[in-house]
Structure formats: structure tokens, C-alpha cells
């Protein structure tokens, strides 16, 4: 199951730290192993959290699909 949050990081500093974590394989992998989760990254405005045993689920497959990736791109999200 994925978790979603509509709460933005409190400042650009925290947002930048989140993007650095998601963009780096080593730190992202460490976070995933520590919490026992799978992070899926569509872009700097959409991150999904999934249970590693559910990567075959419709929710995960839809989240990582090319269609979802494209639909998540809007003119409002140009500040990545």
C-alpha cells in the first residue's frame, strides 16, 4: 500500500534535502532498508511509499507506469 502526503516540506532547505535523498541511490537505499519500504519517485513533486512485498500490486505498477509519470507533469510543477 502506498502512502501519500499533501504536506510540502516546511522550507526550500528541507525540500532540497528530500530531493538529495531521493536522487542518490546509496542514501535512498539506506532509508528503504532502515524503514523496510520501497520509495518510488515520479518527480520532485510526487513520491510513493510502498511495502517491498507489494511491488507487484496494481497501486505500485500504476504509480511507476509511464502514463502516470507523464500525467504527473504539469506546467505548475516546473520548479523541480
Biopython code that builds the backbone (N, CA, C, O; Angstrom):
import numpy as np
from Bio.PDB.StructureBuilder import StructureBuilder

atoms = [
    (1, "UNK", "N", (0.844, -1.184, 0.000)),
    (1, "UNK", "CA", (0.000, 0.000, 0.000)),
    (1, "UNK", "C", (0.879, 1.233, 0.000)),
    (1, "UNK", "O", (1.921, 1.253, 0.654)),
    (2, "UNK", "N", (0.477, 2.240, -0.712)),
    (2, "UNK", "CA", (1.259, 3.467, -0.753)),
    (2, "UNK", "C", (0.708, 4.465, 0.251)),
    (2, "UNK", "O", (-0.443, 4.394, 0.681)),
    (3, "UNK", "N", (1.565, 5.379, 0.597)),
    (3, "UNK", "CA", (1.179, 6.469, 1.479)),
    (3, "UNK", "C", (1.330, 7.755, 0.700)),
    (3, "UNK", "O", (2.263, 7.906, -0.090)),
    (4, "UNK", "N", (0.439, 8.660, 0.914)),
    (4, "UNK", "CA", (0.531, 9.931, 0.213)),
    (4, "UNK", "C", (0.426, 11.062, 1.215)),
    (4, "UNK", "O", (-0.246, 10.944, 2.240)),
    (5, "UNK", "N", (1.086, 12.142, 0.913)),
    (5, "UNK", "CA", (1.033, 13.307, 1.770)),
    (5, "UNK", "C", (0.929, 14.542, 0.897)),
    (5, "UNK", "O", (1.666, 14.693, -0.078)),
    (6, "UNK", "N", (0.029, 15.403, 1.248)),
    (6, "UNK", "CA", (-0.124, 16.651, 0.515)),
    (6, "UNK", "C", (0.600, 17.777, 1.237)),
    (6, "UNK", "O", (0.456, 18.943, 0.868)),
    (7, "UNK", "N", (1.371, 17.444, 2.258)),
    (7, "UNK", "CA", (2.081, 18.453, 3.031)),
    (7, "UNK", "C", (3.469, 18.648, 2.436)),
    (7, "UNK", "O", (4.279, 17.723, 2.389)),
    (8, "UNK", "N", (3.719, 19.847, 1.991)),
    (8, "UNK", "CA", (5.028, 20.160, 1.419)),
    (8, "UNK", "C", (6.059, 20.320, 2.536)),
    (8, "UNK", "O", (5.702, 20.646, 3.668)),
    (9, "UNK", "N", (7.329, 20.092, 2.223)),
    (9, "UNK", "CA", (8.363, 20.365, 3.219)),
    (9, "UNK", "C", (8.250, 21.815, 3.694)),
    (9, "UNK", "O", (7.855, 22.690, 2.924)),
    (10, "UNK", "N", (8.596, 22.074, 4.960)),
    (10, "UNK", "CA", (8.384, 23.404, 5.522)),
    (10, "UNK", "C", (9.213, 24.521, 4.885)),
    (10, "UNK", "O", (8.842, 25.691, 4.985)),
    (11, "UNK", "N", (10.318, 24.184, 4.239)),
    (11, "UNK", "CA", (11.128, 25.220, 3.598)),
    (11, "UNK", "C", (11.869, 24.616, 2.411)),
    (11, "UNK", "O", (11.879, 23.399, 2.222)),
    (12, "UNK", "N", (12.480, 25.473, 1.627)),
    (12, "UNK", "CA", (13.268, 25.007, 0.486)),
    (12, "UNK", "C", (14.459, 24.175, 0.950)),
    (12, "UNK", "O", (14.893, 23.270, 0.238)),
    (13, "UNK", "N", (14.990, 24.469, 2.131)),
    (13, "UNK", "CA", (16.114, 23.695, 2.663)),
    (13, "UNK", "C", (15.701, 22.237, 2.879)),
    (13, "UNK", "O", (16.418, 21.322, 2.472)),
    (14, "UNK", "N", (14.555, 22.021, 3.515)),
    (14, "UNK", "CA", (14.068, 20.664, 3.753)),
    (14, "UNK", "C", (13.685, 19.981, 2.446)),
    (14, "UNK", "O", (13.909, 18.782, 2.281)),
    (15, "UNK", "N", (13.114, 20.732, 1.528)),
    (15, "UNK", "CA", (12.756, 20.181, 0.215)),
    (15, "UNK", "C", (14.012, 19.723, -0.515)),
    (15, "UNK", "O", (14.024, 18.650, -1.117)),
    (16, "UNK", "N", (15.060, 20.522, -0.468)),
    (16, "UNK", "CA", (16.320, 20.169, -1.115)),
    (16, "UNK", "C", (16.915, 18.898, -0.493)),
    (16, "UNK", "O", (17.449, 18.050, -1.208)),
    (17, "UNK", "N", (16.824, 18.768, 0.821)),
    (17, "UNK", "CA", (17.346, 17.566, 1.482)),
    (17, "UNK", "C", (16.571, 16.323, 1.038)),
    (17, "UNK", "O", (17.161, 15.269, 0.802)),
    (18, "UNK", "N", (15.259, 16.452, 0.927)),
    (18, "UNK", "CA", (14.437, 15.332, 0.462)),
    (18, "UNK", "C", (14.817, 14.935, -0.963)),
    (18, "UNK", "O", (14.933, 13.748, -1.267)),
    (19, "UNK", "N", (15.011, 15.921, -1.832)),
    (19, "UNK", "CA", (15.392, 15.626, -3.214)),
    (19, "UNK", "C", (16.771, 14.980, -3.283)),
    (19, "UNK", "O", (16.993, 14.083, -4.097)),
    (20, "UNK", "N", (17.700, 15.426, -2.438)),
    (20, "UNK", "CA", (19.024, 14.807, -2.409)),
    (20, "UNK", "C", (18.930, 13.345, -1.985)),
    (20, "UNK", "O", (19.601, 12.483, -2.552)),
    (21, "UNK", "N", (18.095, 13.073, -0.985)),
    (21, "UNK", "CA", (17.925, 11.701, -0.517)),
    (21, "UNK", "C", (17.325, 10.835, -1.619)),
    (21, "UNK", "O", (17.778, 9.713, -1.843)),
    (22, "UNK", "N", (16.312, 11.346, -2.306)),
    (22, "UNK", "CA", (15.655, 10.560, -3.351)),
    (22, "UNK", "C", (16.549, 10.386, -4.574)),
    (22, "UNK", "O", (16.466, 9.368, -5.261)),
    (23, "UNK", "N", (17.393, 11.359, -4.848)),
    (23, "UNK", "CA", (18.230, 11.323, -6.040)),
    (23, "UNK", "C", (19.479, 10.475, -5.920)),
    (23, "UNK", "O", (20.110, 10.160, -6.929)),
    (24, "UNK", "N", (19.845, 10.100, -4.709)),
    (24, "UNK", "CA", (21.061, 9.320, -4.522)),
    (24, "UNK", "C", (20.756, 7.871, -4.188)),
    (24, "UNK", "O", (20.082, 7.590, -3.197)),
    (25, "UNK", "N", (21.247, 6.949, -5.009)),
    (25, "UNK", "CA", (20.974, 5.527, -4.790)),
    (25, "UNK", "C", (21.399, 5.054, -3.400)),
    (25, "UNK", "O", (20.659, 4.319, -2.746)),
    (26, "UNK", "N", (22.580, 5.465, -2.944)),
    (26, "UNK", "CA", (23.102, 4.964, -1.666)),
    (26, "UNK", "C", (22.236, 5.400, -0.490)),
    (26, "UNK", "O", (21.843, 4.564, 0.325)),
    (27, "UNK", "N", (21.934, 6.677, -0.388)),
    (27, "UNK", "CA", (21.154, 7.153, 0.767)),
    (27, "UNK", "C", (19.708, 6.700, 0.663)),
    (27, "UNK", "O", (19.105, 6.332, 1.671)),
    (28, "UNK", "N", (19.136, 6.719, -0.545)),
    (28, "UNK", "CA", (17.759, 6.250, -0.708)),
    (28, "UNK", "C", (17.663, 4.775, -0.319)),
    (28, "UNK", "O", (16.726, 4.373, 0.371)),
    (29, "UNK", "N", (18.627, 3.971, -0.759)),
    (29, "UNK", "CA", (18.647, 2.552, -0.415)),
    (29, "UNK", "C", (18.785, 2.337, 1.086)),
    (29, "UNK", "O", (18.153, 1.444, 1.650)),
    (30, "UNK", "N", (19.612, 3.157, 1.732)),
    (30, "UNK", "CA", (19.772, 3.042, 3.188)),
    (30, "UNK", "C", (18.459, 3.357, 3.899)),
    (30, "UNK", "O", (18.085, 2.669, 4.849)),
    (31, "UNK", "N", (17.763, 4.390, 3.444)),
    (31, "UNK", "CA", (16.467, 4.755, 4.036)),
    (31, "UNK", "C", (15.455, 3.628, 3.814)),
    (31, "UNK", "O", (14.713, 3.266, 4.728)),
    (32, "UNK", "N", (15.428, 3.079, 2.606)),
    (32, "UNK", "CA", (14.495, 1.986, 2.311)),
    (32, "UNK", "C", (14.770, 0.770, 3.204)),
    (32, "UNK", "O", (13.841, 0.178, 3.754)),
    (33, "UNK", "N", (16.033, 0.406, 3.342)),
    (33, "UNK", "CA", (16.363, -0.748, 4.185)),
    (33, "UNK", "C", (16.049, -0.475, 5.650)),
    (33, "UNK", "O", (15.518, -1.348, 6.336)),
    (34, "UNK", "N", (16.361, 0.696, 6.134)),
    (34, "UNK", "CA", (16.137, 1.040, 7.537)),
    (34, "UNK", "C", (14.651, 0.965, 7.900)),
    (34, "UNK", "O", (14.279, 0.417, 8.938)),
    (35, "UNK", "N", (13.809, 1.526, 7.026)),
    (35, "UNK", "CA", (12.376, 1.566, 7.315)),
    (35, "UNK", "C", (11.603, 0.383, 6.722)),
    (35, "UNK", "O", (10.409, 0.239, 6.985)),
    (36, "UNK", "N", (12.263, -0.462, 5.927)),
    (36, "UNK", "CA", (11.591, -1.602, 5.318)),
    (36, "UNK", "C", (10.537, -1.194, 4.315)),
    (36, "UNK", "O", (9.431, -1.736, 4.308)),
    (37, "UNK", "N", (10.881, -0.229, 3.458)),
    (37, "UNK", "CA", (9.942, 0.320, 2.476)),
    (37, "UNK", "C", (10.592, 0.368, 1.105)),
    (37, "UNK", "O", (11.795, 0.145, 0.968)),
    (38, "UNK", "N", (9.786, 0.661, 0.089)),
    (38, "UNK", "CA", (10.267, 0.952, -1.259)),
    (38, "UNK", "C", (9.766, 2.338, -1.615)),
    (38, "UNK", "O", (8.561, 2.589, -1.602)),
    (39, "UNK", "N", (10.685, 3.238, -1.932)),
    (39, "UNK", "CA", (10.316, 4.585, -2.347)),
    (39, "UNK", "C", (10.258, 4.627, -3.866)),
    (39, "UNK", "O", (11.180, 4.167, -4.539)),
    (40, "UNK", "N", (9.200, 5.166, -4.394)),
    (40, "UNK", "CA", (9.049, 5.330, -5.837)),
    (40, "UNK", "C", (8.965, 6.826, -6.112)),
    (40, "UNK", "O", (8.197, 7.543, -5.472)),
    (41, "UNK", "N", (9.750, 7.280, -7.056)),
    (41, "UNK", "CA", (9.933, 8.707, -7.317)),
    (41, "UNK", "C", (9.445, 9.031, -8.715)),
    (41, "UNK", "O", (10.043, 8.602, -9.702)),
    (42, "UNK", "N", (8.341, 9.800, -8.804)),
    (42, "UNK", "CA", (7.872, 10.215, -10.128)),
    (42, "UNK", "C", (8.613, 11.470, -10.566)),
    (42, "UNK", "O", (9.156, 11.530, -11.668)),
    (43, "UNK", "N", (8.629, 12.440, -9.722)),
    (43, "UNK", "CA", (9.403, 13.654, -9.949)),
    (43, "UNK", "C", (9.504, 14.372, -8.611)),
    (43, "UNK", "O", (9.114, 13.819, -7.583)),
    (44, "UNK", "N", (10.009, 15.564, -8.609)),
    (44, "UNK", "CA", (10.235, 16.239, -7.331)),
    (44, "UNK", "C", (8.945, 16.610, -6.603)),
    (44, "UNK", "O", (8.990, 17.177, -5.511)),
    (45, "UNK", "N", (7.805, 16.296, -7.194)),
    (45, "UNK", "CA", (6.529, 16.619, -6.566)),
    (45, "UNK", "C", (5.690, 15.397, -6.221)),
    (45, "UNK", "O", (4.580, 15.534, -5.707)),
    (46, "UNK", "N", (6.203, 14.214, -6.495)),
    (46, "UNK", "CA", (5.399, 13.020, -6.248)),
    (46, "UNK", "C", (6.289, 11.837, -5.883)),
    (46, "UNK", "O", (7.074, 11.344, -6.693)),
    (47, "UNK", "N", (6.139, 11.403, -4.642)),
    (47, "UNK", "CA", (6.889, 10.264, -4.123)),
    (47, "UNK", "C", (5.878, 9.285, -3.536)),
    (47, "UNK", "O", (4.949, 9.692, -2.839)),
    (48, "UNK", "N", (6.056, 8.015, -3.812)),
    (48, "UNK", "CA", (5.199, 6.981, -3.247)),
    (48, "UNK", "C", (6.000, 6.103, -2.308)),
    (48, "UNK", "O", (7.191, 5.879, -2.525)),
    (49, "UNK", "N", (5.357, 5.607, -1.273)),
    (49, "UNK", "CA", (5.979, 4.692, -0.315)),
    (49, "UNK", "C", (5.210, 3.383, -0.371)),
    (49, "UNK", "O", (3.995, 3.354, -0.177)),
    (50, "UNK", "N", (5.929, 2.302, -0.639)),
    (50, "UNK", "CA", (5.296, 1.007, -0.826)),
    (50, "UNK", "C", (5.978, -0.054, 0.025)),
    (50, "UNK", "O", (7.158, 0.063, 0.353)),
    (51, "UNK", "N", (5.233, -1.078, 0.375)),
    (51, "UNK", "CA", (5.805, -2.227, 1.072)),
    (51, "UNK", "C", (6.570, -3.053, 0.036)),
    (51, "UNK", "O", (6.039, -3.314, -1.044)),
    (52, "UNK", "N", (7.794, -3.467, 0.337)),
    (52, "UNK", "CA", (8.589, -4.207, -0.656)),
    (52, "UNK", "C", (7.936, -5.493, -1.160)),
    (52, "UNK", "O", (8.221, -5.924, -2.277)),
    (53, "UNK", "N", (7.083, -6.101, -0.375)),
    (53, "UNK", "CA", (6.405, -7.322, -0.811)),
    (53, "UNK", "C", (5.205, -7.044, -1.703)),
    (53, "UNK", "O", (4.558, -7.982, -2.168)),
    (54, "UNK", "N", (4.898, -5.781, -1.951)),
    (54, "UNK", "CA", (3.722, -5.423, -2.750)),
    (54, "UNK", "C", (4.097, -4.727, -4.055)),
    (54, "UNK", "O", (3.289, -3.984, -4.614)),
    (55, "UNK", "N", (5.308, -4.959, -4.542)),
    (55, "UNK", "CA", (5.734, -4.290, -5.769)),
    (55, "UNK", "C", (5.039, -4.838, -7.008)),
    (55, "UNK", "O", (5.161, -4.272, -8.095)),
    (56, "UNK", "N", (4.315, -5.933, -6.847)),
    (56, "UNK", "CA", (3.513, -6.452, -7.948)),
    (56, "UNK", "C", (2.071, -5.955, -7.881)),
    (56, "UNK", "O", (1.241, -6.336, -8.706)),
    (57, "UNK", "N", (1.774, -5.108, -6.902)),
    (57, "UNK", "CA", (0.404, -4.604, -6.732)),
    (57, "UNK", "C", (0.038, -3.627, -7.847)),
    (57, "UNK", "O", (0.903, -3.006, -8.465)),
    (58, "UNK", "N", (-1.254, -3.512, -8.081)),
    (58, "UNK", "CA", (-1.749, -2.567, -9.087)),
    (58, "UNK", "C", (-1.373, -1.136, -8.715)),
    (58, "UNK", "O", (-1.056, -0.334, -9.593)),
    (59, "UNK", "N", (-1.404, -0.809, -7.425)),
    (59, "UNK", "CA", (-1.083, 0.558, -6.988)),
    (59, "UNK", "C", (0.353, 0.917, -7.341)),
    (59, "UNK", "O", (0.610, 2.000, -7.866)),
    (60, "UNK", "N", (1.292, 0.018, -7.058)),
    (60, "UNK", "CA", (2.700, 0.287, -7.370)),
    (60, "UNK", "C", (2.915, 0.337, -8.875)),
    (60, "UNK", "O", (3.569, 1.250, -9.378)),
    (61, "UNK", "N", (2.370, -0.633, -9.596)),
    (61, "UNK", "CA", (2.545, -0.680, -11.046)),
    (61, "UNK", "C", (1.962, 0.557, -11.720)),
    (61, "UNK", "O", (2.533, 1.070, -12.682)),
    (62, "UNK", "N", (0.824, 1.038, -11.214)),
    (62, "UNK", "CA", (0.235, 2.259, -11.756)),
    (62, "UNK", "C", (1.113, 3.461, -11.448)),
    (62, "UNK", "O", (1.327, 4.310, -12.314)),
    (63, "UNK", "N", (1.624, 3.544, -10.224)),
    (63, "UNK", "CA", (2.452, 4.687, -9.819)),
    (63, "UNK", "C", (3.709, 4.802, -10.676)),
    (63, "UNK", "O", (4.110, 5.908, -11.038)),
    (64, "UNK", "N", (4.329, 3.678, -11.001)),
    (64, "UNK", "CA", (5.581, 3.723, -11.751)),
    (64, "UNK", "C", (5.384, 3.654, -13.262)),
    (64, "UNK", "O", (6.357, 3.654, -14.016)),
    (65, "UNK", "N", (4.138, 3.595, -13.704)),
    (65, "UNK", "CA", (3.883, 3.479, -15.145)),
    (65, "UNK", "C", (4.283, 4.755, -15.884)),
    (65, "UNK", "O", (4.290, 5.851, -15.322)),
    (66, "UNK", "N", (4.607, 4.577, -17.130)),
    (66, "UNK", "CA", (4.947, 5.724, -17.976)),
    (66, "UNK", "C", (3.771, 6.691, -18.038)),
    (66, "UNK", "O", (3.963, 7.906, -17.986)),
    (67, "UNK", "N", (2.560, 6.162, -18.150)),
    (67, "UNK", "CA", (1.370, 7.014, -18.213)),
    (67, "UNK", "C", (1.265, 7.905, -16.978)),
    (67, "UNK", "O", (1.024, 9.106, -17.099)),
    (68, "UNK", "N", (1.446, 7.326, -15.792)),
    (68, "UNK", "CA", (1.362, 8.120, -14.557)),
    (68, "UNK", "C", (2.485, 9.149, -14.493)),
    (68, "UNK", "O", (2.283, 10.273, -14.034)),
    (69, "UNK", "N", (3.662, 8.759, -14.955)),
    (69, "UNK", "CA", (4.795, 9.688, -14.967)),
    (69, "UNK", "C", (4.471, 10.905, -15.845)),
    (69, "UNK", "O", (4.726, 12.047, -15.463)),
    (70, "UNK", "N", (3.913, 10.639, -17.014)),
    (70, "UNK", "CA", (3.582, 11.727, -17.941)),
    (70, "UNK", "C", (2.435, 12.578, -17.399)),
    (70, "UNK", "O", (2.494, 13.806, -17.457)),
    (71, "UNK", "N", (1.391, 11.934, -16.871)),
    (71, "UNK", "CA", (0.244, 12.684, -16.354)),
    (71, "UNK", "C", (0.608, 13.552, -15.152)),
    (71, "UNK", "O", (-0.081, 14.532, -14.867)),
    (72, "UNK", "N", (1.682, 13.204, -14.448)),
    (72, "UNK", "CA", (2.109, 13.974, -13.284)),
    (72, "UNK", "C", (2.887, 15.226, -13.678)),
    (72, "UNK", "O", (3.219, 16.039, -12.816)),
    (73, "UNK", "N", (3.179, 15.393, -14.955)),
    (73, "UNK", "CA", (3.892, 16.568, -15.426)),
    (73, "UNK", "C", (2.878, 17.653, -15.809)),
    (73, "UNK", "O", (2.082, 17.475, -16.732)),
    (74, "UNK", "N", (2.918, 18.746, -15.108)),
    (74, "UNK", "CA", (2.031, 19.856, -15.422)),
    (74, "UNK", "C", (2.828, 21.148, -15.413)),
    (74, "UNK", "O", (3.897, 21.203, -14.804)),
    (75, "UNK", "N", (2.340, 22.182, -16.068)),
    (75, "UNK", "CA", (3.062, 23.466, -16.075)),
    (75, "UNK", "C", (3.290, 24.038, -14.666)),
    (75, "UNK", "O", (4.251, 24.777, -14.448)),
    (76, "UNK", "N", (2.413, 23.700, -13.717)),
    (76, "UNK", "CA", (2.558, 24.212, -12.362)),
    (76, "UNK", "C", (3.758, 23.609, -11.635)),
    (76, "UNK", "O", (4.222, 24.162, -10.637)),
    (77, "UNK", "N", (4.260, 22.481, -12.128)),
    (77, "UNK", "CA", (5.342, 21.780, -11.446)),
    (77, "UNK", "C", (6.687, 21.985, -12.135)),
    (77, "UNK", "O", (7.472, 21.045, -12.259)),
    (78, "UNK", "N", (6.954, 23.198, -12.579)),
    (78, "UNK", "CA", (8.181, 23.449, -13.324)),
    (78, "UNK", "C", (9.374, 23.702, -12.412)),
    (78, "UNK", "O", (10.509, 23.655, -12.886)),
    (79, "UNK", "N", (9.174, 23.960, -11.160)),
    (79, "UNK", "CA", (10.260, 24.273, -10.235)),
    (79, "UNK", "C", (10.765, 23.009, -9.547)),
    (79, "UNK", "O", (10.584, 22.833, -8.342)),
    (80, "UNK", "N", (11.394, 22.141, -10.313)),
    (80, "UNK", "CA", (11.941, 20.899, -9.727)),
    (80, "UNK", "C", (13.350, 21.125, -9.258)),
    (80, "UNK", "O", (13.982, 20.206, -8.738)),
]
sb = StructureBuilder()
sb.init_structure("model")
sb.init_model(0)
sb.init_chain("A")
sb.init_seg("    ")
for serial, (resi, resn, name, xyz) in enumerate(atoms, 1):
    if name == "N":
        sb.init_residue(resn, " ", resi, " ")
    sb.init_atom(name, np.array(xyz, "f"), 0.0, 1.0, " ", f" {name:<3s}", serial, name[0])
structure = sb.get_structure()
